[in-house]
């Protein structure tokens, strides 16, 4: 999880008891592959790319070599996908 989100989610000395729920609406790799979106090969940089802690280790390895951009979807496809994600959480 991104450092900033962790800082926002956790309570601080200035704001004890803070309760913020973070919901992942991101495009997960297995979802992108199932949708048949264009997969891009990532250039090797010699450094391991950061991957969120909730990502399955199999997909973590995949993300070291490949990526899928949100703009791989058409606008109508993206809107339908995003609305579907939001509807999961009411």
C-alpha positions in Angstrom: 0.0 0.0 0.0 1.2 3.5 -0.8 3.0 5.2 2.1 0.7 8.2 1.9 -2.5 6.1 2.1 -1.0 4.3 5.2 -0.4 7.7 6.8 -3.9 8.9 6.0 -5.5 5.7 7.2 -3.6 5.4 10.5 -4.3 7.6 13.5 -1.7 10.2 14.4 -0.7 12.1 17.5 -2.6 15.1 16.2 -5.6 13.1 15.2 -6.0 10.1 17.5 -8.7 7.6 16.7 -8.9 8.5 13.0 -10.8 5.9 11.1 -10.5 6.1 7.3 -11.3 3.1 5.1 -9.3 2.8 1.9 -11.0 0.9 -0.9 -8.9 -0.4 -3.8 -10.6 0.4 -7.1 -7.5 -0.4 -9.1 -7.1 -2.6 -12.1 -5.6 -5.8 -10.8 -3.4 -7.8 -13.2 -5.6 -10.9 -13.2 -8.6 -8.7 -14.0 -6.8 -7.0 -16.9 -5.7 -10.3 -18.4 -9.2 -11.8 -18.1 -10.5 -8.6 -19.9 -8.1 -9.2 -22.8 -6.5 -5.8 -22.4 -3.2 -5.0 -24.1 -0.3 -6.1 -22.0 2.9 -4.1 -22.2 6.4 -5.5 -21.6 8.2 -3.4 -19.0 11.9 -2.5 -19.5 14.2 -4.1 -17.1 15.8 -1.6 -14.8 17.8 -3.7 -12.5 15.6 -2.7 -9.5 12.6 -4.6 -8.2 9.4 -2.6 -8.8 7.2 -1.8 -5.8 4.0 -3.9 -5.6 1.2 -3.5 -3.1 1.1 -6.0 -0.3 -2.3 -7.3 -1.3 -1.0 -8.6 -4.7 -0.7 -12.4 -4.9 3.0 -13.4 -5.2 2.4 -14.9 -8.6 1.1 -11.6 -9.9 3.9 -9.7 -8.1 6.4 -11.6 -10.3 4.3 -10.8 -13.4 4.2 -7.1 -12.6 8.0 -7.1 -12.6 7.8 -7.9 -16.4 4.5 -6.6 -17.6 1.9 -3.8 -17.0 -1.6 -2.9 -18.3 -2.6 0.8 -18.5 -6.1 2.0 -17.8 -6.1 3.7 -21.2 -6.0 0.2 -22.8 -9.8 0.3 -22.3 -12.1 2.3 -24.6 -13.9 5.1 -22.8 -17.2 3.2 -22.7 -15.4 0.1 -21.4 -13.5 2.1 -18.8 -16.8 3.8 -17.5 -18.6 0.4 -17.3 -15.6 -1.1 -15.5 -15.3 1.8 -13.0 -19.1 1.9 -12.3 -18.9 -1.9 -11.6 -16.1 -1.4 -9.1 -18.0 1.4 -7.4 -21.2 -0.6 -7.2 -19.4 -3.3 -5.3 -19.2 -0.9 -2.4 -22.6 0.7 -2.6 
